[in-house]
């Protein structure tokens, strides 16, 4: 069982701060994967608050990710 699956199944916060998906956010069990899989739609500002960056930075990252996806689909 993967770390995030274990934390979600046991309804506990992750304590593995060395994990590449770990982030300090109790509402998402300290896990970026759990945060991404949530049913709730999140605003750019809410995402920025989780990662401690501005909503504008999240918008920039989102735009770049969309560009990369488009490049892959065209080629």
N, C-alpha and C positions, 0 to 999 in steps of 0.2 A: 504494500500500500504506500502510495506517495505521501509526502509530508502534508500537503494541503488537504488531501482526502482524509487523512487521519485527524487533523485539527477540526475539519468540518464535521466528521462523524462523531467526534468526542465533544463537539461544541466548546472548544477551548482555543485560546490565543496561542499562536505559534511562538516558541521561544528560541528558535534557530535563527538568530540574527545574522549568521554567516550565510544563510540561504540567499541565492540571488533574487528570489521573489519576496523576501521579507521586507516589510515596510512598517513603520510605527503607526498603526491605526487600529484601535481596538474594535471598531465597528465591522472591520473586515477580517478579523482574527489575525491581524498583522501579516496578511498574505495578499500579494497582488493578484494571484490567480483567483482566489475567492472573490476579491473585489471585482475582477473582470467578469466573473460568472454570475454576478448578482442579477436578479430579475429587474431591479429598480434602474430606471434610466438615470444617468448622472449628467449634470451640467459640466461644462469645461471648468468652471470654478471649483466644483466639488472634487473633480479629479485633481486639479492643481493643489487643492488643500491636502489631499492624501499624499502627494509626492513633494509637497512643500515648494512648489513653483507657481508662477502666475498663470491665470487662465489664458493669457496671450501666448505663453510658452507652450501650453498644451495645444492651443490652436495651431501653432507653427509645426509642432510634431505631427499633429493629425494631417495637416496639408501635405507634409513631406511623405508620410506613410501612404496617402492616397496616390501621390505622384508615383511612388515606387510600385504600387500595385498596378497602376495603369501601364507603366513601362513593361512590367512582366506580362500583362495580358496582350499587349500589342506585339511583343517580340516572340 
